[in-house]
């Protein structure tokens, strides 16, 4: 009778430990995916900032050229 209790408790512990490991793995995978998303967003922001800066410079140059042409 005592051996049966120990066996059942051991089996329950194995199942519970397995669930904990699965949850930890799932959380780690989710964190890795979020990190990739953050990195991709940072790269997109940097690229967009460069394009905005280039467009602003082009507008400034055109304005200067038009100002010089009027004089």
N, C-alpha and C positions, 0 to 999 in steps of 0.2 A: 504494500500500500504506500509506504513511504517512498519507494523507488519510483512508483508511478507519478507521485506528486513532483518529484525532482525532475523526471523526464518531461512532464507537461510544462513545468516552469522553465526548463532549459529550452524547450521548443518555442515557448512564448517569447523568451528573451532573444532568441535567434531571429524570430520574425520581427520583433520590435526594432532590434538593431539593424536589420535589413532595411526597414522603412526609414530609419534615421539616416542611413548611408545614402539612400535614394534621394531623400530631401536635400541633403548636403550637396550631392552631385548636381541636382536640378538647380539649386541656388547658385552654385559655382558657374554652371553653364549660362544661367540667366545673367549673371554679373559680367561674364565674358562678352556676351552679346551686347549688353548695354555699353560696355567699354568700346567695342567696335563702333557702335552707333555714335558715341560721343566723339571718337576720333574722326569719323567720317564727317560729322557736323563741323568740327573744327577746321578740317581741310576745306570744306565747302565755304565756310565763312572767310577763310584766308583768300581763297580764289575769288570770291565775290568782292572782297575789299580791294584786291588788286585791280579788278575790272572797273570798280567804281572810281578808284584813284586815276586809272588811265583815262576814263571818260572825262573826269573833271579836268585833267591836264589838257586833253584835246579841246575841250570847251574854252579853257583859258587861252590856249594858243590861238584859237580862231578869233576870240574876242580881241586879242592883241593885234592880230593881223588885220582885222577889220578896222581897228582903231588907227593903225598905221596907214592904211589905205585911204582913210578919210582925210588925214592931215595933209 
